[in-house]
Amino acid sequence: MSNPIEVSWFSALCDDDYEFLGLPDPMLASSWEHCRNIVLAAEKGGFDNILLPSGYTLGLDTTAFASAIATLTTRIKLLMAVRIGESWPPQLARQIATLDQISGGRLNINIISSDLPGDKMDSEPRYRRTVEAMQILKTLLNGEHLSIDSEHYKIDLDPPRMKTVSGKCPPLYFGGLSPAAKDAAAEGCDVYLMWPETVQGAKDLVEDMTARAAKFGRTLKYGFRAHVIVRETEAEARAYADRLLSKLDAQQGEAIRNKSLDTQTFGVAHQAELRAQSEANDGYLEDNLWTGIGRARSGCGAAIVGDPDQVFAKIEAYRAVGIEAFILSGYPHINECDMFARYVLPKLNHGRLVID
């Protein structure tokens, strides 16, 4: 039997929940109650981990939310997104250690190579700063003395007294498609995250990143972030996908995509390219991979669509090319969480991702 994969869900902290894409629904707007309920549904459904995203202009503060939700959950791991441009790494290390203690050792970290709000840094130095920040976090959270004199940080400091439950830095998840982002991931993170790709595209990216990491004497785990629509039949799943877009017009979709801070990144451009390639096939890039989601959101722009066996087979196809962690979501998030938990999750050999 293959090694277990980690299956995560997504809590819509950044105002990204809809019944009809592009049509805001006050009942689905980001709030403590709504996002809490998504996490609790994911834990009840048996998911291994949940992504708590972060955006400066949208939704809830992720760190505050993670602190509160950690006390209401007992099993599911919390993948907390942190924006490096908004953080001082030594203080962030203490926050992470404290949150890990509150959660009983259930914290993972999604590193975002962000700007400081209101400021703009060129991509390459911003990614170099992110690598330095990841090195600082690992040093301090591993309980080691920090002495760094680098481009962005000059710090000589003992680690904080507060330590994680394991005494080690939690796993760092990170994604990006530009050459600078790939090199930053190869040098600093533990789990490299990709947005939707064809199976061959995922295989090529795993091979590329494996080679890049090897240059630093490192190995990586690989994660895949996608939406999902699963129903009892493929026809029902495709009909639901069409329904999601039934109240969207092109101007609405463009406005939604452009309000995100990441609209000019390599990753977003690549999602747009994949969407263009799929136009001749009703938005399906390949079997059961539908890019229509990307018409109404920036970033992760495709969904695995099908009946339970098809969705299971698609996930297994990605697993076969090296993906060991899946971060899934669907609209509305609580409803699709329940669908996936009932129809697909019991079929999968899954569990928490083990980082050596």
Sine and cosine of phi, psi and omega as CSV:
sin_phi,cos_phi,sin_psi,cos_psi,sin_omega,cos_omega
0.00,0.00,0.61,-0.79,0.01,-1.00
-0.93,0.36,0.33,-0.95,0.06,-1.00
-0.89,0.45,0.50,-0.87,0.03,-1.00
-0.89,0.46,0.58,-0.82,0.15,-0.99
-0.99,-0.16,0.44,-0.90,0.08,-1.00
-1.00,-0.03,0.79,-0.61,0.00,-1.00
-0.90,-0.44,0.90,-0.44,-0.06,-1.00
-0.92,-0.40,0.46,-0.89,0.17,-0.99
-0.95,-0.32,-0.16,-0.99,-0.20,-0.98
-0.65,-0.76,0.79,-0.62,0.08,-1.00
-0.97,-0.23,0.82,-0.58,-0.23,-0.97
-0.99,0.17,0.93,0.38,-0.02,-1.00
-0.94,0.34,-0.29,0.96,-0.15,-0.99
-0.94,-0.34,0.66,0.75,0.07,-1.00
0.83,0.56,0.71,0.70,-0.02,-1.00
-0.79,-0.62,0.92,0.38,0.12,-0.99
-0.58,-0.81,0.74,-0.67,-0.10,-1.00
-0.56,-0.83,0.42,-0.91,0.31,-0.95
-1.00,-0.03,-0.64,0.77,0.11,-0.99
-0.85,-0.53,0.85,-0.52,-0.05,-1.00
-0.85,0.52,0.73,-0.68,0.01,-1.00
1.00,0.02,-0.09,1.00,-0.01,-1.00
-0.91,-0.42,0.99,-0.15,-0.05,-1.00
-0.85,0.52,0.62,-0.78,0.00,-1.00
-0.79,-0.62,0.91,-0.42,-0.03,-1.00
-0.82,0.58,-0.49,0.87,0.00,-1.00
-0.95,0.32,-0.33,0.94,-0.04,-1.00
-0.94,-0.33,0.06,1.00,0.04,-1.00
-0.91,0.42,0.46,-0.89,0.00,-1.00
-0.89,0.47,0.82,-0.57,0.08,-1.00
-0.49,-0.87,0.28,-0.96,0.05,-1.00
-0.83,0.55,-0.73,0.68,-0.09,-1.00
-0.90,0.44,-0.73,0.68,-0.07,-1.00
-0.91,0.40,-0.74,0.67,-0.05,-1.00
-0.94,0.35,-0.57,0.82,0.12,-0.99
-0.85,0.52,-0.70,0.71,-0.05,-1.00
-0.91,0.42,-0.55,0.84,0.07,-1.00
-0.90,0.44,-0.72,0.69,0.00,-1.00
-0.88,0.47,-0.71,0.71,-0.01,-1.00
-0.90,0.43,-0.58,0.81,0.06,-1.00
-0.91,0.41,-0.63,0.77,0.01,-1.00
-0.92,0.40,-0.64,0.77,0.05,-1.00
-0.91,0.41,-0.70,0.72,0.02,-1.00
-0.89,0.46,-0.58,0.81,-0.02,-1.00
-0.96,0.28,-0.25,0.97,0.07,-1.00
0.98,-0.20,0.18,0.98,0.03,-1.00
-0.92,0.40,0.47,-0.88,-0.08,-1.00
-1.00,0.09,-0.44,0.90,-0.21,-0.98
-0.38,-0.92,0.34,-0.94,0.09,-1.00
-0.61,-0.79,0.74,-0.67,0.03,-1.00
-0.99,0.16,0.79,-0.61,0.11,-0.99
-0.95,-0.32,1.00,-0.09,-0.13,-0.99
-0.96,0.29,0.15,-0.99,-0.04,-1.00
-0.62,-0.78,0.73,-0.68,0.11,-0.99
-0.59,-0.81,0.68,-0.73,-0.07,-1.00
-0.92,0.39,-0.70,0.72,-0.13,-0.99
-1.00,0.05,-0.26,0.97,-0.17,-0.99
-0.88,-0.48,0.68,-0.73,0.27,-0.96
0.95,0.31,-0.49,-0.87,-0.17,-0.99
-1.00,-0.04,0.38,-0.92,0.13,-0.99
-0.96,0.27,0.81,-0.59,-0.16,-0.99
-0.95,0.32,-0.67,0.74,-0.04,-1.00
-0.90,0.43,-0.69,0.72,0.04,-1.00
-0.89,0.45,-0.67,0.75,0.01,-1.00
-0.90,0.45,-0.70,0.71,-0.02,-1.00
-0.87,0.50,-0.64,0.77,0.00,-1.00
-0.88,0.47,-0.66,0.75,-0.02,-1.00
-0.96,0.28,-0.71,0.71,-0.09,-1.00
-0.94,0.33,-0.42,0.91,0.03,-1.00
-0.87,0.48,-0.51,0.86,-0.03,-1.00
-0.99,0.15,-0.20,0.98,-0.04,-1.00
-0.97,-0.26,-0.05,1.00,-0.01,-1.00
-0.86,-0.51,0.35,-0.94,-0.05,-1.00
-0.78,-0.63,-0.37,0.93,-0.14,-0.99
-0.83,-0.56,-0.69,0.72,-0.12,-0.99
-0.92,0.39,0.65,-0.76,0.09,-1.00
-0.98,0.18,0.43,-0.90,-0.06,-1.00
-0.92,-0.40,0.91,-0.41,0.03,-1.00
-1.00,-0.10,1.00,-0.02,-0.11,-0.99
-1.00,0.05,0.85,-0.53,0.06,-1.00
-0.98,0.19,0.71,-0.71,0.06,-1.00
-0.79,-0.61,0.68,-0.74,-0.05,-1.00
-0.99,-0.16,0.94,-0.34,-0.14,-0.99
-0.88,0.48,-0.58,0.81,0.00,-1.00
-0.90,0.44,-0.33,0.94,-0.03,-1.00
-0.98,-0.19,0.09,1.00,-0.18,-0.98
-0.83,-0.56,0.54,-0.84,0.22,-0.98
-0.99,-0.17,0.92,-0.39,-0.21,-0.98
-0.79,0.61,-0.66,0.75,0.03,-1.00
-0.89,0.47,-0.64,0.77,0.05,-1.00
-0.93,0.37,-0.63,0.78,0.05,-1.00
-0.88,0.48,-0.63,0.78,0.03,-1.00
-0.86,0.50,-0.68,0.74,0.01,-1.00
-0.92,0.38,-0.62,0.78,0.05,-1.00
-0.89,0.46,-0.71,0.71,0.00,-1.00
-0.88,0.47,-0.71,0.70,0.01,-1.00
-0.87,0.49,-0.66,0.75,0.00,-1.00
-0.91,0.42,-0.72,0.69,0.01,-1.00
-0.90,0.44,-0.60,0.80,0.04,-1.00
-0.90,0.43,-0.63,0.77,0.07,-1.00
-0.90,0.44,-0.70,0.71,0.01,-1.00
-0.86,0.51,-0.63,0.78,-0.06,-1.00
-0.99,0.11,-0.11,0.99,-0.07,-1.00
0.96,0.28,0.53,0.85,0.05,-1.00
1.00,0.06,0.43,0.90,-0.07,-1.00
-0.96,-0.28,0.39,0.92,-0.12,-0.99
-0.98,-0.19,0.75,-0.67,0.24,-0.97
-0.87,-0.49,0.33,-0.94,-0.08,-1.00
-0.82,-0.57,0.79,-0.61,0.14,-0.99
-0.98,-0.18,0.95,-0.32,-0.02,-1.00
-0.99,0.16,0.80,-0.60,0.09,-1.00
-0.91,-0.42,0.81,-0.59,-0.04,-1.00
-0.99,0.11,0.95,0.31,-0.15,-0.99
-1.00,-0.06,0.28,-0.96,0.21,-0.98
-0.98,0.17,0.19,-0.98,0.27,-0.96
-0.97,0.23,0.79,-0.62,-0.02,-1.00
-0.79,0.61,0.76,-0.65,-0.04,-1.00
1.00,-0.01,-0.12,0.99,-0.01,-1.00
-0.85,-0.53,0.27,-0.96,0.01,-1.00
-0.62,-0.78,0.86,-0.51,0.03,-1.00
-0.93,-0.38,0.62,-0.78,0.07,-1.00
-0.85,0.52,0.46,-0.89,-0.14,-0.99
-0.86,0.51,-0.76,0.65,-0.12,-0.99
-0.90,0.43,-0.75,0.66,0.06,-1.00
-0.91,0.42,-0.52,0.86,0.04,-1.00
-0.90,0.44,-0.65,0.76,0.04,-1.00
-0.95,0.32,-0.55,0.83,0.09,-1.00
-0.90,0.44,-0.64,0.77,0.06,-1.00
-0.88,0.47,-0.62,0.79,0.00,-1.00
-0.90,0.43,-0.65,0.76,0.06,-1.00
-0.87,0.49,-0.71,0.70,0.02,-1.00
-0.87,0.49,-0.66,0.75,0.00,-1.00
-0.90,0.43,-0.65,0.76,0.03,-1.00
-0.90,0.44,-0.63,0.78,0.03,-1.00
-0.91,0.42,-0.62,0.78,0.03,-1.00
-0.90,0.43,-0.72,0.69,0.01,-1.00
-0.86,0.50,-0.72,0.70,-0.02,-1.00
-0.90,0.44,-0.67,0.75,-0.01,-1.00
-0.89,0.45,-0.79,0.61,-0.08,-1.00
-0.93,0.36,-0.66,0.75,-0.04,-1.00
-0.97,0.23,-0.27,0.96,0.17,-0.99
-1.00,0.08,0.07,1.00,0.07,-1.00
0.98,0.18,0.39,0.92,-0.07,-1.00
-0.96,-0.28,0.44,-0.90,0.09,-1.00
-0.92,0.38,0.68,-0.73,0.01,-1.00
-0.98,-0.20,0.81,-0.58,0.13,-0.99
-0.68,-0.74,0.97,-0.22,-0.07,-1.00
-0.75,-0.67,0.74,-0.67,0.06,-1.00
-0.74,-0.67,1.00,0.05,-0.19,-0.98
-0.80,-0.60,-0.16,-0.99,-0.06,-1.00
-0.88,0.48,-0.62,0.79,-0.14,-0.99
-0.91,-0.42,-0.36,0.93,-0.05,-1.00
-0.72,-0.69,0.71,-0.70,0.11,-0.99
-0.78,-0.62,0.99,-0.14,-0.16,-0.99
-0.66,-0.75,0.71,-0.70,0.15,-0.99
-0.81,-0.59,0.93,-0.38,-0.25,-0.97
-0.38,-0.93,0.65,-0.76,0.16,-0.99
-0.98,0.22,0.39,-0.92,0.02,-1.00
-0.93,0.37,0.40,-0.91,0.04,-1.00
-0.92,0.39,0.41,-0.91,0.06,-1.00
-0.89,0.45,-0.62,0.79,0.00,-1.00
-0.93,0.37,0.82,-0.57,-0.02,-1.00
-0.87,-0.49,0.33,-0.94,0.12,-0.99
-0.94,0.34,0.25,-0.97,0.00,-1.00
-0.86,0.50,-0.64,0.77,-0.02,-1.00
-0.99,0.16,-0.26,0.96,-0.12,-0.99
0.98,0.19,0.12,0.99,-0.02,-1.00
-0.82,-0.57,0.30,-0.95,0.09,-1.00
-0.92,0.39,0.73,-0.68,0.08,-1.00
-0.88,0.48,0.38,-0.93,0.04,-1.00
-0.83,0.55,0.66,-0.75,0.02,-1.00
-0.96,-0.26,0.89,-0.46,0.07,-1.00
-0.99,-0.13,0.60,-0.80,-0.11,-0.99
-0.34,-0.94,0.58,-0.82,0.03,-1.00
-0.64,-0.77,0.25,-0.97,0.03,-1.00
0.37,-0.93,0.52,-0.86,-0.09,-1.00
-0.92,-0.39,-0.25,0.97,0.03,-1.00
-0.92,0.39,0.38,-0.92,0.06,-1.00
-0.81,0.58,-0.65,0.76,0.00,-1.00
-0.92,0.40,-0.63,0.78,0.02,-1.00
-0.92,0.39,-0.67,0.74,0.01,-1.00
-0.88,0.47,-0.68,0.73,0.01,-1.00
-0.92,0.40,-0.61,0.79,0.05,-1.00
-0.89,0.47,-0.69,0.73,0.03,-1.00
-0.89,0.45,-0.70,0.72,-0.03,-1.00
-0.87,0.49,-0.59,0.81,-0.06,-1.00
-1.00,0.08,-0.51,0.86,-0.22,-0.97
-0.85,-0.53,-0.47,0.88,-0.16,-0.99
-1.00,-0.07,0.10,-0.99,0.06,-1.00
-0.97,-0.26,-0.57,0.82,-0.02,-1.00
-0.80,-0.61,0.88,-0.48,0.02,-1.00
-1.00,0.00,0.85,-0.52,-0.03,-1.00
-0.99,-0.16,0.69,-0.73,0.11,-0.99
-0.85,-0.52,0.51,-0.86,0.16,-0.99
-0.99,0.16,0.07,-1.00,-0.10,-0.99
-0.80,0.60,0.69,-0.72,0.04,-1.00
-0.66,-0.75,0.34,-0.94,0.27,-0.96
-0.89,0.45,0.27,-0.96,0.03,-1.00
-0.87,0.50,-0.68,0.73,0.02,-1.00
-0.91,0.41,-0.64,0.77,0.04,-1.00
-0.88,0.48,-0.64,0.77,0.05,-1.00
-0.91,0.42,-0.67,0.74,0.02,-1.00
-0.87,0.49,-0.71,0.70,0.00,-1.00
-0.89,0.47,-0.65,0.76,-0.02,-1.00
-0.94,0.35,-0.63,0.77,0.08,-1.00
-0.86,0.51,-0.71,0.70,-0.01,-1.00
-0.90,0.44,-0.67,0.74,0.03,-1.00
-0.87,0.49,-0.75,0.66,-0.06,-1.00
-0.94,0.33,-0.52,0.85,0.06,-1.00
-0.89,0.46,-0.67,0.74,0.02,-1.00
-0.92,0.39,-0.66,0.75,0.01,-1.00
-0.90,0.44,-0.68,0.73,-0.01,-1.00
-0.91,0.42,-0.59,0.81,-0.01,-1.00
-0.87,0.49,-0.51,0.86,0.03,-1.00
-0.91,0.42,-0.38,0.92,0.06,-1.00
-0.98,-0.19,0.14,0.99,-0.03,-1.00
0.94,0.34,0.51,0.86,-0.11,-0.99
-0.82,-0.57,0.29,-0.96,0.17,-0.98
-0.81,-0.59,0.45,-0.89,-0.04,-1.00
-0.83,-0.55,0.40,-0.92,0.29,-0.96
-0.99,-0.12,0.33,-0.95,-0.09,-1.00
-0.80,-0.60,0.71,-0.70,-0.01,-1.00
-0.84,-0.54,0.43,-0.90,-0.09,-1.00
-0.77,-0.64,0.87,-0.49,-0.02,-1.00
-0.97,-0.22,0.86,-0.51,-0.03,-1.00
-0.44,-0.90,0.33,-0.95,0.19,-0.98
-1.00,0.04,0.20,-0.98,-0.01,-1.00
-0.54,-0.84,0.60,-0.80,0.14,-0.99
-0.72,-0.69,0.93,-0.38,0.00,-1.00
-0.82,-0.57,0.75,-0.67,0.07,-1.00
-0.68,-0.73,0.12,-0.99,-0.07,-1.00
-0.88,0.48,-0.52,0.85,0.05,-1.00
-0.79,-0.61,0.38,-0.93,0.04,-1.00
-0.90,0.45,-0.62,0.79,0.00,-1.00
-0.87,0.49,-0.67,0.75,0.03,-1.00
-0.91,0.42,-0.65,0.76,0.00,-1.00
-0.91,0.42,-0.69,0.73,0.02,-1.00
-0.92,0.40,-0.61,0.79,0.03,-1.00
-0.91,0.42,-0.61,0.79,0.02,-1.00
-0.93,0.37,-0.61,0.79,0.07,-1.00
-0.87,0.50,-0.70,0.71,0.04,-1.00
-0.89,0.46,-0.63,0.77,0.00,-1.00
-0.88,0.47,-0.61,0.79,0.00,-1.00
-0.84,0.55,-0.56,0.83,-0.06,-1.00
-0.99,-0.13,0.07,1.00,-0.18,-0.98
-0.93,0.36,-0.30,0.96,0.00,-1.00
-0.89,-0.45,0.32,0.95,-0.03,-1.00
-0.98,-0.21,0.73,-0.68,0.20,-0.98
-0.93,-0.36,0.23,-0.97,-0.14,-0.99
-0.87,0.49,-0.63,0.78,-0.02,-1.00
-0.92,0.40,-0.64,0.76,0.07,-1.00
-0.86,0.51,-0.73,0.68,-0.04,-1.00
-0.87,0.49,-0.67,0.74,0.00,-1.00
-0.91,0.42,-0.64,0.77,0.01,-1.00
-0.90,0.44,-0.66,0.75,0.02,-1.00
-0.90,0.44,-0.71,0.71,-0.01,-1.00
-0.89,0.45,-0.61,0.80,-0.10,-1.00
-0.98,0.18,-0.23,0.97,-0.03,-1.00
-0.98,0.18,-0.21,0.98,0.01,-1.00
-0.98,0.18,0.50,-0.87,0.01,-1.00
-0.96,0.27,-0.19,0.98,-0.11,-0.99
-0.97,-0.26,0.35,0.94,-0.17,-0.98
-0.92,0.39,-0.31,0.95,-0.06,-1.00
-0.97,-0.26,0.23,0.97,-0.08,-1.00
-0.99,0.14,0.29,-0.96,0.08,-1.00
-0.84,0.54,-0.67,0.74,-0.05,-1.00
-0.89,0.45,-0.70,0.71,0.02,-1.00
-0.90,0.43,-0.67,0.74,0.03,-1.00
-0.87,0.49,-0.64,0.77,0.00,-1.00
-0.92,0.39,-0.63,0.78,0.06,-1.00
-0.88,0.48,-0.62,0.79,0.04,-1.00
-0.91,0.41,-0.63,0.78,0.05,-1.00
-0.88,0.47,-0.70,0.71,0.01,-1.00
-0.89,0.45,-0.63,0.78,0.02,-1.00
-0.90,0.44,-0.65,0.76,0.03,-1.00
-0.90,0.44,-0.62,0.79,0.00,-1.00
-0.91,0.42,-0.42,0.91,-0.09,-1.00
-1.00,-0.06,-0.08,1.00,-0.14,-0.99
-0.87,0.50,-0.55,0.83,-0.05,-1.00
-0.96,0.27,-0.15,0.99,-0.06,-1.00
-0.82,-0.57,0.68,0.73,0.03,-1.00
0.83,0.56,0.51,0.86,0.04,-1.00
1.00,0.05,0.03,1.00,-0.01,-1.00
-1.00,-0.07,0.90,-0.43,-0.04,-1.00
-0.96,0.27,-0.61,0.79,0.14,-0.99
-0.41,-0.91,-0.05,-1.00,-0.05,-1.00
-0.79,0.61,0.83,-0.56,0.14,-0.99
0.91,0.41,0.30,0.96,0.07,-1.00
-0.85,-0.52,0.97,-0.26,-0.15,-0.99
-0.95,-0.30,0.79,-0.61,-0.09,-1.00
-0.99,-0.12,0.10,1.00,-0.04,-1.00
-0.86,0.50,-0.48,0.88,0.04,-1.00
-0.81,0.59,-0.62,0.78,-0.07,-1.00
-0.93,0.37,-0.16,0.99,0.09,-1.00
-0.95,0.31,-0.27,0.96,-0.10,-1.00
-0.75,-0.66,0.31,0.95,0.08,-1.00
-0.37,-0.93,0.48,-0.87,0.12,-0.99
-1.00,0.06,0.48,-0.88,0.06,-1.00
1.00,0.01,-0.70,-0.71,-0.06,-1.00
-0.81,0.59,0.94,-0.35,-0.24,-0.97
-0.84,-0.54,0.38,0.93,-0.01,-1.00
-0.57,-0.82,0.36,-0.93,-0.03,-1.00
-0.76,-0.64,0.58,-0.81,0.21,-0.98
-0.99,0.14,0.85,-0.53,-0.14,-0.99
-0.80,-0.60,0.79,-0.62,0.07,-1.00
0.24,-0.97,-0.17,-0.99,0.09,-1.00
-0.99,0.15,0.14,-0.99,-0.09,-1.00
-0.82,0.57,-0.66,0.75,-0.01,-1.00
-0.93,0.37,-0.61,0.79,0.01,-1.00
-0.93,0.37,-0.68,0.74,0.02,-1.00
-0.91,0.42,-0.68,0.74,0.06,-1.00
-0.86,0.52,-0.72,0.69,-0.04,-1.00
-0.90,0.44,-0.60,0.80,0.00,-1.00
-0.91,0.41,-0.70,0.72,0.04,-1.00
-0.89,0.46,-0.66,0.75,0.03,-1.00
-0.90,0.44,-0.56,0.83,0.05,-1.00
-0.90,0.43,-0.65,0.76,0.07,-1.00
-0.93,0.36,-0.64,0.77,0.04,-1.00
-0.86,0.52,-0.62,0.78,-0.05,-1.00
-0.91,0.41,-0.37,0.93,0.02,-1.00
-0.98,-0.17,0.17,0.99,0.15,-0.99
0.89,-0.46,0.01,1.00,0.02,-1.00
-0.98,0.18,0.80,-0.60,-0.01,-1.00
-0.89,-0.45,-0.11,0.99,-0.01,-1.00
-0.65,-0.76,0.71,-0.71,0.00,-1.00
-0.83,-0.56,0.79,-0.61,0.08,-1.00
-0.92,-0.39,0.95,-0.33,-0.15,-0.99
-0.92,-0.38,0.35,-0.94,0.07,-1.00
-0.37,-0.93,0.19,-0.98,0.02,-1.00
-0.23,-0.97,0.21,-0.98,-0.12,-0.99
-0.89,-0.45,0.71,-0.71,-0.37,0.93
-0.88,0.47,0.45,-0.89,-0.21,-0.98
-0.90,0.43,-0.61,0.79,0.00,-1.00
-0.93,0.36,-0.68,0.73,-0.02,-1.00
-0.89,0.46,-0.74,0.67,-0.06,-1.00
-0.95,0.30,-0.50,0.87,0.12,-0.99
-0.84,0.54,-0.72,0.70,0.00,-1.00
-0.91,0.42,-0.67,0.74,0.01,-1.00
-0.86,0.51,-0.76,0.66,-0.03,-1.00
-0.91,0.41,-0.64,0.76,0.00,-1.00
-0.89,0.45,-0.56,0.83,-0.02,-1.00
-0.99,0.16,-0.69,0.73,-0.22,-0.98
-1.00,-0.07,-0.51,0.86,-0.17,-0.99
-0.86,-0.51,-0.69,0.73,-0.12,-0.99
-0.82,0.58,-0.65,0.76,0.01,-1.00
-0.90,0.43,-0.33,0.94,0.00,-1.00
-0.99,0.16,-0.35,0.94,-0.14,-0.99
-1.00,-0.02,0.61,-0.79,0.18,-0.98
-1.00,0.09,0.99,-0.17,-0.16,-0.99
-0.71,-0.70,0.34,-0.94,0.02,-1.00
0.01,-1.00,0.05,-1.00,0.00,-1.00
-0.87,0.49,0.64,-0.77,0.03,-1.00
-0.93,0.36,0.75,-0.66,0.02,-1.00
-0.99,-0.16,0.85,-0.53,0.03,-1.00
-0.97,-0.24,0.86,-0.51,-0.02,-1.00
-0.93,0.37,0.00,0.00,0.00,0.00
